[in-house]
Amino acid sequence: MTRRRDHVPSRPTWRCAACGIAWPCSAAKLRLLGEYRTDRTALLVHLATLQVEAAAQLAELDGGGPRVDLADRFTAWAHPRPAS
């Protein structure tokens, strides 16, 4: 029997352990939105905390250079959409 892999970050590369793409992948985003559906602020705090951890680990892997592309990847997608 094979065990299903969860869509969680594989540290220090911050790739998805299940599908291998940059984390958070689409499946992880959907799971996180479901888990935090009643508290978007808590989701953003959680993601920002992970972004700081990822920035440090990825900078170390990249030879110390700063990572400026992580805000879109970690938090931009989680902001509430304006009501139409």
C-alpha positions as CSV (number, residue, x, y, z in Angstrom):
1,M,0.0,0.0,0.0
2,T,1.4,3.4,-0.9
3,R,1.0,6.4,1.4
4,R,-0.4,9.5,0.0
5,R,2.0,12.4,0.4
6,D,0.7,15.7,1.8
7,H,1.2,19.0,0.0
8,V,3.6,20.4,2.6
9,P,6.9,22.2,2.2
10,S,10.1,20.2,1.9
11,R,12.7,22.3,3.7
12,P,15.1,23.8,2.9
13,T,14.1,23.9,-0.8
14,W,10.5,24.9,-0.1
15,R,9.2,22.7,-2.8
16,C,6.0,20.7,-2.3
17,A,6.7,17.2,-0.9
18,A,3.8,15.8,-2.9
19,C,4.0,17.4,-6.4
20,G,7.5,19.0,-6.4
21,I,6.5,22.5,-7.4
22,A,7.2,25.7,-5.4
23,W,5.3,25.6,-2.2
24,P,2.6,26.6,-1.5
25,C,1.3,24.7,-4.5
26,S,-2.4,24.9,-5.6
27,A,-3.4,22.0,-3.4
28,A,-1.7,23.5,-0.4
29,K,-3.4,26.9,-1.0
30,L,-6.8,25.2,-1.2
31,R,-6.2,23.3,2.0
32,L,-4.9,26.4,3.8
33,L,-7.9,28.5,2.7
34,G,-10.2,25.7,4.0
35,E,-8.4,25.5,7.3
36,Y,-8.4,29.2,7.8
37,R,-11.8,30.0,6.2
38,T,-13.1,31.8,9.2
39,D,-9.8,33.7,10.0
40,R,-8.0,35.2,7.0
41,T,-5.8,37.3,9.3
42,A,-4.5,34.2,11.1
43,L,-3.8,32.7,7.7
44,L,-1.8,35.7,6.6
45,V,0.2,35.7,9.9
46,H,0.9,32.0,9.4
47,L,2.1,32.5,5.8
48,A,4.2,35.5,6.7
49,T,5.9,33.5,9.4
50,L,6.7,30.7,6.9
51,Q,7.8,33.3,4.4
52,V,10.5,34.6,6.8
53,E,11.7,31.0,7.4
54,A,11.7,30.2,3.7
55,A,13.6,33.4,2.9
56,A,16.4,32.5,5.4
57,Q,16.7,28.9,4.2
58,L,16.5,29.8,0.5
59,A,19.1,32.6,0.9
60,E,21.4,30.1,2.5
61,L,21.0,27.7,-0.4
62,D,21.5,30.5,-2.9
63,G,24.7,31.7,-1.3
64,G,23.3,34.4,0.9
65,G,21.5,36.6,-1.6
66,P,18.2,38.1,-0.6
67,R,14.9,36.6,-1.9
68,V,12.6,39.4,-3.0
69,D,10.1,37.2,-4.9
70,L,8.6,35.5,-1.9
71,A,5.7,37.9,-1.0
72,D,3.7,37.0,-4.1
73,R,4.4,33.3,-3.6
74,F,3.5,33.2,0.1
75,T,1.0,35.9,0.9
76,A,-0.4,37.8,-2.1
77,W,-2.8,35.0,-3.1
78,A,-4.3,34.8,0.4
79,H,-5.5,38.4,0.8
80,P,-9.3,38.7,0.7
81,R,-10.8,39.7,-2.6
82,P,-12.8,43.0,-2.6
83,A,-16.5,42.5,-2.8
84,S,-18.0,43.2,-6.2
